[in-house]
Amino acid sequence: MAVRTKVRPSPTDEVPLHPAYGYRLRRQRHPIGVRGGPRRAPRGYELTDTDQRHVRAAYELRVRQLARAVVTAARQPGDAAENLVGQLEQRVDSLVHRAGFARSVDEARHLVAHNTFTIDGGKVNRPSYLVQPGQTIEVRPERRCRAPVAIAVAEYADGDAPPYLEVRPERFTATLTREPHRQEVPALRDIPLAVRAEEEVTR
């Protein structure tokens, strides 16, 4: 197959380029120098600034992560605030922290990303994975004696687990028995959490 190597100017190019490079630059949808284009947070529904600060502090989320969760909760049937709390509490990093396998959400996120836990025997390394009722989180046998998990389990006290989570420290397992409710989360119990359309927030 013949390959054209001479530069052929194009009407859309200010500077003549090699055919291959000119074709790629004309096809890209983002400006030159911006890799992959701008990544914007989902829009349509928002929380107030005060509620955003409380939720982000409780779950240590970025703005884009919280915006995606709010939009997903608002599009589901039922109360948007209850859907949002349930979605945030069913994240595997939140449940690992609630079960006492990590001392903070950030530490739980780090442990999940490094393949410390399994869900129903399967591999999970994504902190945003949503655990469904009936699924069991278990610490891998080779990770049970390591410092972060061992220290967190040693400091765990009976009765600290929420009512929707069945924790067995001696087996290093935690089972989600049902979907969480907003009144069962102390960090968000007294926060209004009014999920509104974007036009209502900007008024």
C-alpha positions as a Markdown table, in Angstrom:
| # | Residue | x | y | z |
|---|---|---|---|---|
| 1 | Met | 0.0 | 0.0 | 0.0 |
| 2 | Ala | 1.4 | 3.4 | -1.0 |
| 3 | Val | 1.9 | 5.9 | 1.8 |
| 4 | Arg | 1.8 | 9.6 | 1.0 |
| 5 | Thr | 4.6 | 11.4 | 2.7 |
| 6 | Lys | 4.4 | 14.9 | 1.1 |
| 7 | Val | 2.8 | 17.7 | 2.9 |
| 8 | Arg | -0.5 | 18.8 | 1.3 |
| 9 | Pro | -2.1 | 22.0 | 2.6 |
| 10 | Ser | -5.7 | 21.8 | 3.8 |
| 11 | Pro | -8.3 | 24.6 | 3.5 |
| 12 | Thr | -8.9 | 24.3 | 7.3 |
| 13 | Asp | -5.2 | 24.3 | 8.3 |
| 14 | Glu | -3.4 | 27.6 | 8.7 |
| 15 | Val | -0.1 | 25.8 | 8.6 |
| 16 | Pro | 0.5 | 22.8 | 6.3 |
| 17 | Leu | 0.9 | 19.6 | 8.3 |
| 18 | His | 1.8 | 16.1 | 7.6 |
| 19 | Pro | -1.4 | 14.3 | 6.4 |
| 20 | Ala | -1.6 | 12.0 | 9.5 |
| 21 | Tyr | -1.2 | 14.8 | 12.0 |
| 22 | Gly | -3.6 | 17.2 | 10.2 |
| 23 | Tyr | -6.3 | 14.5 | 10.1 |
| 24 | Arg | -6.0 | 13.9 | 13.9 |
| 25 | Leu | -6.0 | 17.5 | 14.8 |
| 26 | Arg | -9.1 | 18.2 | 12.7 |
| 27 | Arg | -11.0 | 15.3 | 14.3 |
| 28 | Gln | -10.4 | 16.1 | 18.0 |
| 29 | Arg | -13.2 | 17.8 | 19.8 |
| 30 | His | -11.2 | 19.5 | 22.5 |
| 31 | Pro | -8.7 | 22.4 | 22.1 |
| 32 | Ile | -5.1 | 21.7 | 21.2 |
| 33 | Gly | -3.1 | 21.2 | 24.4 |
| 34 | Val | -6.0 | 20.0 | 26.5 |
| 35 | Arg | -5.7 | 16.2 | 26.9 |
| 36 | Gly | -9.1 | 14.5 | 26.7 |
| 37 | Gly | -11.1 | 17.7 | 26.9 |
| 38 | Pro | -12.6 | 19.2 | 30.1 |
| 39 | Arg | -14.4 | 16.8 | 32.4 |
| 40 | Arg | -17.4 | 18.5 | 33.9 |
| 41 | Ala | -19.6 | 17.4 | 36.8 |
| 42 | Pro | -23.1 | 16.2 | 36.0 |
| 43 | Arg | -25.7 | 19.0 | 36.2 |
| 44 | Gly | -29.4 | 19.3 | 36.8 |
| 45 | Tyr | -29.7 | 18.9 | 40.6 |
| 46 | Glu | -27.7 | 20.3 | 43.4 |
| 47 | Leu | -27.4 | 20.7 | 47.2 |
| 48 | Thr | -27.0 | 24.0 | 48.9 |
| 49 | Asp | -23.5 | 25.1 | 49.8 |
| 50 | Thr | -23.9 | 24.3 | 53.5 |
| 51 | Asp | -25.2 | 20.8 | 52.8 |
| 52 | Gln | -22.4 | 20.2 | 50.3 |
| 53 | Arg | -19.8 | 21.1 | 52.9 |
| 54 | His | -21.3 | 18.7 | 55.5 |
| 55 | Val | -21.7 | 15.8 | 53.1 |
| 56 | Arg | -18.2 | 16.2 | 51.6 |
| 57 | Ala | -16.7 | 16.4 | 55.1 |
| 58 | Ala | -18.6 | 13.3 | 56.2 |
| 59 | Tyr | -17.7 | 11.1 | 53.3 |
| 60 | Glu | -14.5 | 12.9 | 52.1 |
| 61 | Leu | -15.8 | 13.3 | 48.5 |
| 62 | Arg | -14.7 | 15.5 | 45.7 |
| 63 | Val | -17.1 | 18.0 | 44.1 |
| 64 | Arg | -17.6 | 15.9 | 41.0 |
| 65 | Gln | -18.2 | 12.7 | 43.0 |
| 66 | Leu | -20.9 | 14.4 | 45.1 |
| 67 | Ala | -22.5 | 16.0 | 42.0 |
| 68 | Arg | -22.8 | 12.6 | 40.3 |
| 69 | Ala | -24.4 | 11.0 | 43.4 |
| 70 | Val | -26.9 | 13.9 | 43.8 |
| 71 | Val | -28.0 | 13.6 | 40.1 |
| 72 | Thr | -28.3 | 9.8 | 40.4 |
| 73 | Ala | -30.4 | 10.1 | 43.6 |
| 74 | Ala | -32.7 | 12.8 | 42.2 |
| 75 | Arg | -33.5 | 10.7 | 39.1 |
| 76 | Gln | -34.5 | 7.6 | 41.2 |
| 77 | Pro | -38.1 | 7.2 | 42.4 |
| 78 | Gly | -38.8 | 8.3 | 46.0 |
| 79 | Asp | -37.3 | 10.9 | 48.3 |
| 80 | Ala | -34.1 | 12.3 | 46.8 |
| 81 | Ala | -32.5 | 12.9 | 50.2 |
| 82 | Glu | -33.1 | 9.3 | 51.3 |
| 83 | Asn | -31.8 | 8.0 | 48.0 |
| 84 | Leu | -28.7 | 10.1 | 48.4 |
| 85 | Val | -27.9 | 8.9 | 51.9 |
| 86 | Gly | -28.6 | 5.3 | 51.0 |
| 87 | Gln | -26.3 | 5.6 | 48.0 |
| 88 | Leu | -23.5 | 7.2 | 50.0 |
| 89 | Glu | -23.8 | 4.7 | 52.8 |
| 90 | Gln | -23.8 | 1.7 | 50.5 |
| 91 | Arg | -20.4 | 2.7 | 49.1 |
| 92 | Val | -17.9 | 0.0 | 50.0 |
| 93 | Asp | -15.4 | 2.5 | 51.5 |
| 94 | Ser | -18.2 | 3.9 | 53.8 |
| 95 | Leu | -19.2 | 0.4 | 54.9 |
| 96 | Val | -15.6 | -0.6 | 55.6 |
| 97 | His | -15.3 | 2.4 | 57.8 |
| 98 | Arg | -18.6 | 1.7 | 59.5 |
| 99 | Ala | -17.7 | -1.9 | 60.1 |
| 100 | Gly | -14.5 | -0.9 | 62.0 |
| 101 | Phe | -12.0 | -2.2 | 59.4 |
| 102 | Ala | -10.6 | 1.3 | 58.9 |
| 103 | Arg | -10.3 | 4.3 | 61.2 |
| 104 | Ser | -11.4 | 6.9 | 58.5 |
| 105 | Val | -13.1 | 6.9 | 55.2 |
| 106 | Asp | -9.9 | 8.0 | 53.5 |
| 107 | Glu | -8.0 | 5.0 | 55.0 |
| 108 | Ala | -10.9 | 2.7 | 53.9 |
| 109 | Arg | -10.7 | 4.1 | 50.4 |
| 110 | His | -6.9 | 3.4 | 50.4 |
| 111 | Leu | -7.4 | -0.1 | 51.6 |
| 112 | Val | -10.1 | -0.9 | 49.1 |
| 113 | Ala | -8.0 | 0.4 | 46.2 |
| 114 | His | -5.2 | -1.9 | 47.2 |
| 115 | Asn | -7.4 | -5.1 | 47.1 |
| 116 | Thr | -7.7 | -5.6 | 50.8 |
| 117 | Phe | -11.3 | -6.7 | 50.8 |
| 118 | Thr | -13.6 | -9.1 | 48.8 |
| 119 | Ile | -17.3 | -9.0 | 48.3 |
| 120 | Asp | -18.9 | -12.4 | 48.2 |
| 121 | Gly | -15.5 | -13.8 | 47.4 |
| 122 | Gly | -15.0 | -11.6 | 44.4 |
| 123 | Lys | -12.3 | -9.0 | 43.9 |
| 124 | Val | -13.3 | -5.3 | 44.4 |
| 125 | Asn | -10.8 | -2.4 | 44.2 |
| 126 | Arg | -13.2 | 0.5 | 43.4 |
| 127 | Pro | -14.2 | 2.5 | 46.5 |
| 128 | Ser | -17.4 | 3.8 | 44.8 |
| 129 | Tyr | -18.8 | 0.3 | 44.4 |
| 130 | Leu | -22.3 | 0.1 | 45.8 |
| 131 | Val | -22.8 | -2.9 | 48.0 |
| 132 | Gln | -26.3 | -4.5 | 47.7 |
| 133 | Pro | -28.3 | -5.9 | 50.7 |
| 134 | Gly | -27.2 | -9.5 | 51.4 |
| 135 | Gln | -23.6 | -9.1 | 50.2 |
| 136 | Thr | -20.7 | -9.7 | 52.6 |
| 137 | Ile | -17.5 | -7.7 | 52.8 |
| 138 | Glu | -14.5 | -9.8 | 54.0 |
| 139 | Val | -10.9 | -9.0 | 54.7 |
| 140 | Arg | -8.5 | -11.1 | 52.7 |
| 141 | Pro | -6.7 | -13.7 | 54.9 |
| 142 | Glu | -3.3 | -12.4 | 54.1 |
| 143 | Arg | -4.2 | -8.8 | 55.0 |
| 144 | Arg | -5.8 | -9.4 | 58.4 |
| 145 | Cys | -2.6 | -9.1 | 60.4 |
| 146 | Arg | -1.3 | -6.0 | 58.7 |
| 147 | Ala | -1.2 | -2.7 | 60.6 |
| 148 | Pro | -4.2 | -0.6 | 59.3 |
| 149 | Val | -6.8 | -3.4 | 59.5 |
| 150 | Ala | -5.4 | -5.0 | 62.7 |
| 151 | Ile | -5.3 | -1.7 | 64.6 |
| 152 | Ala | -8.8 | -0.7 | 63.5 |
| 153 | Val | -10.3 | -4.1 | 64.5 |
| 154 | Ala | -8.5 | -3.9 | 67.8 |
| 155 | Glu | -10.1 | -0.5 | 68.6 |
| 156 | Tyr | -13.5 | -1.7 | 67.4 |
| 157 | Ala | -16.1 | -2.0 | 70.2 |
| 158 | Asp | -19.3 | -4.0 | 70.1 |
| 159 | Gly | -22.3 | -1.8 | 69.4 |
| 160 | Asp | -20.5 | 0.7 | 67.2 |
| 161 | Ala | -21.9 | -0.8 | 64.0 |
| 162 | Pro | -25.0 | 0.7 | 62.5 |
| 163 | Pro | -28.2 | -1.4 | 62.6 |
| 164 | Tyr | -28.2 | -2.2 | 58.9 |
| 165 | Leu | -24.7 | -3.8 | 59.1 |
| 166 | Glu | -23.9 | -7.1 | 60.7 |
| 167 | Val | -20.3 | -7.2 | 61.7 |
| 168 | Arg | -18.3 | -10.2 | 62.9 |
| 169 | Pro | -14.9 | -9.0 | 64.0 |
| 170 | Glu | -13.6 | -12.5 | 64.8 |
| 171 | Arg | -14.3 | -13.5 | 61.2 |
| 172 | Phe | -13.3 | -10.1 | 59.6 |
| 173 | Thr | -16.7 | -10.0 | 57.8 |
| 174 | Ala | -19.5 | -7.4 | 57.5 |
| 175 | Thr | -22.9 | -8.1 | 55.9 |
| 176 | Leu | -25.3 | -5.4 | 54.7 |
| 177 | Thr | -28.6 | -6.7 | 55.9 |
| 178 | Arg | -30.8 | -3.9 | 54.3 |
| 179 | Glu | -30.7 | -0.5 | 52.8 |
| 180 | Pro | -29.6 | 2.3 | 55.2 |
| 181 | His | -32.0 | 5.0 | 56.3 |
| 182 | Arg | -31.2 | 8.7 | 56.8 |
| 183 | Gln | -32.1 | 8.7 | 60.5 |
| 184 | Glu | -29.5 | 6.0 | 61.1 |
| 185 | Val | -26.6 | 8.1 | 60.0 |
| 186 | Pro | -25.5 | 10.4 | 62.8 |
| 187 | Ala | -23.5 | 12.7 | 60.5 |
| 188 | Leu | -26.5 | 13.5 | 58.3 |
| 189 | Arg | -29.4 | 13.1 | 60.7 |
| 190 | Asp | -29.8 | 16.8 | 61.5 |
| 191 | Ile | -28.9 | 18.2 | 58.1 |
| 192 | Pro | -31.9 | 19.3 | 55.8 |
| 193 | Leu | -30.3 | 17.8 | 52.6 |
| 194 | Ala | -32.7 | 19.5 | 50.2 |
| 195 | Val | -32.0 | 18.2 | 46.7 |
| 196 | Arg | -33.3 | 20.9 | 44.4 |
| 197 | Ala | -33.2 | 21.6 | 40.7 |
| 198 | Glu | -30.3 | 23.7 | 39.6 |
| 199 | Glu | -32.5 | 26.7 | 38.7 |
| 200 | Glu | -33.9 | 26.8 | 42.3 |
| 201 | Val | -30.4 | 26.8 | 43.8 |
| 202 | Thr | -29.2 | 29.7 | 41.7 |
| 203 | Arg | -32.1 | 32.0 | 42.7 |
